Amino acid sequence: MTAYDFSADDVFVLAEDIEVNGMDFYRNAAGKVEDPSHKKLLLDLADMEVSHKKIFTEMRKELAGKEKAETVFDPEGEALAYIKALADIRVFFEKEIDTSSMEEILKAAITAEKDSIVLYTGMKEMVPEKFGRHRIDNIIKEEMGHIRLLSQELKKLKR
């Protein structure tokens, strides 16, 4: 047991916020590229982030009672504030991202997705099984799929 336990619901809130940040990242990057095909790809990736958020929202709705339960008395909502801060700084916005080339944008996106998987893996350790630890694997699988897609797009650029 950790000093502070989270529920699966807490981690899904984090995942939803990270998807919104990803959407913002791709839309921002799309505004900085000239090539129409690159702009379209980035806007499509932004739309995928919106779809991912919807998937996570649906998964969150399917959580059972204890998986949604607050794990500690938190009348000030500090745990949720902490989770939202993690989403804002840990994945897409902590680092300077080079938007001068599509290759660099995709590399940064892959790194961000990997960072999110590391974050979810760490968060998983703070979710006791009775609070839905196994549900976090669903988030990780979705993000792994995104890495595969981004890697394929990066390979296409290098051809």
RAFEN-V657489 format. One record per helix or strand. SS is the DSSP state (H for helix, E for strand). FROM is the first residue (numbers start at 1). TO is the last residue. If there is no record, write none. Layout:
[[SS/FROM/TO] [SS/FROM/TO]]
This chain:
[[E/6/6] [H/8/30] [H/36/61] [H/65/68] [H/78/90] [H/102/124] [E/127/127] [H/129/131] [H/133/158]]
